[in-house]
Amino acid sequence: MALLISVAPAEQGWSVRSEALEADLTFERGGRAEAAARDLASRLAASGRSAEVRVFLRDGAEAGRFLHPARAWAS
């Protein structure tokens, strides 16, 4: 099962949440939050863990979903 990474609006900007993080990350802009989430997912995939990024709009609707499968050659 893929590790979930979510990007969603927060009181002060946008947050990135995941069990892979010790604490939520907060960004002023949604694009920066999404880029950080996708980077985290890529690093997890490179280390052998599948990850899924879900991006949500301010109204709660899902804006996008990106799958990052574990790389078979990861050690």
GUPA-217183 format. One record per residue (C-alpha): x, y, z; residue in three letters. Coordinates in pm, 1 decimal. Example, Ala and Ser with C-alpha at 12.3 -4.5 7.8 and 13.67 -1.06 7.14 Angstrom:
! GUPA-217183
1230.0; -450.0; 780.0; ala
1367.0; -106.0; 714.0; ser
//
This chain:
! GUPA-217183
0.0; 0.0; 0.0; met
130.3; 343.8; -91.0; ala
218.2; 597.7; 173.8; leu
-24.2; 891.2; 149.6; leu
104.6; 1248.1; 124.5; ile
-163.7; 1517.2; 120.3; ser
-151.7; 1881.8; 20.2; val
-439.3; 2087.6; 156.4; ala
-523.5; 2444.8; 252.5; pro
-435.0; 2548.7; 606.6; ala
-507.7; 2858.1; 815.5; glu
-178.8; 3015.0; 713.2; gln
-125.7; 2891.5; 356.8; gly
-96.2; 2526.8; 253.3; trp
11.0; 2217.4; 444.0; ser
182.0; 1893.2; 349.0; val
90.7; 1600.2; 573.8; arg
226.6; 1246.4; 581.9; ser
324.2; 971.9; 823.1; glu
670.7; 1004.1; 667.5; ala
708.1; 1351.2; 823.5; leu
768.4; 1425.8; 1190.6; glu
553.1; 1739.2; 1159.7; ala
335.1; 1899.1; 892.6; asp
508.7; 2132.0; 648.7; leu
348.0; 2471.8; 584.2; thr
391.0; 2686.1; 273.1; phe
252.2; 3023.2; 168.0; glu
168.9; 2897.0; -181.3; arg
-3.1; 2580.5; -296.0; gly
240.7; 2524.9; -581.3; gly
533.5; 2515.2; -342.6; arg
349.4; 2273.9; -114.7; ala
271.4; 2046.2; -408.7; glu
633.6; 2055.5; -526.9; ala
756.7; 1960.5; -178.8; ala
504.6; 1675.4; -158.9; ala
603.3; 1540.1; -499.4; arg
971.7; 1564.9; -410.1; asp
909.1; 1369.3; -88.7; leu
715.4; 1106.8; -286.2; ala
999.9; 1073.9; -537.5; ser
1254.7; 1026.0; -259.2; arg
1035.2; 762.8; -94.2; leu
994.2; 580.7; -427.2; ala
1370.5; 586.7; -479.1; ala
1415.5; 425.9; -137.4; ser
1171.6; 145.9; -223.4; gly
841.2; 278.0; -79.1; arg
542.9; 355.9; -298.6; ser
384.5; 695.0; -234.0; ala
69.9; 874.3; -343.2; glu
30.3; 1253.2; -344.0; val
-322.4; 1392.1; -320.8; arg
-378.3; 1764.1; -372.4; val
-696.3; 1929.0; -244.2; phe
-851.5; 2265.8; -333.1; leu
-974.7; 2521.5; -81.0; arg
-1330.0; 2386.8; -116.8; asp
-1212.8; 2035.0; -25.9; gly
-1237.8; 1891.7; -377.6; ala
-952.1; 1673.1; -495.8; glu
-748.8; 1861.2; -756.4; ala
-498.5; 1590.8; -840.8; gly
-354.3; 1253.4; -754.6; arg
0.1; 1146.1; -835.9; phe
133.8; 793.1; -790.9; leu
502.2; 728.9; -729.1; his
563.7; 352.0; -743.0; pro
857.3; 204.8; -554.2; ala
1154.9; 157.9; -779.7; arg
1245.1; -208.6; -817.9; ala
1617.7; -137.8; -808.5; trp
1600.7; 52.6; -479.3; ala
1799.0; -106.5; -200.7; ser
//
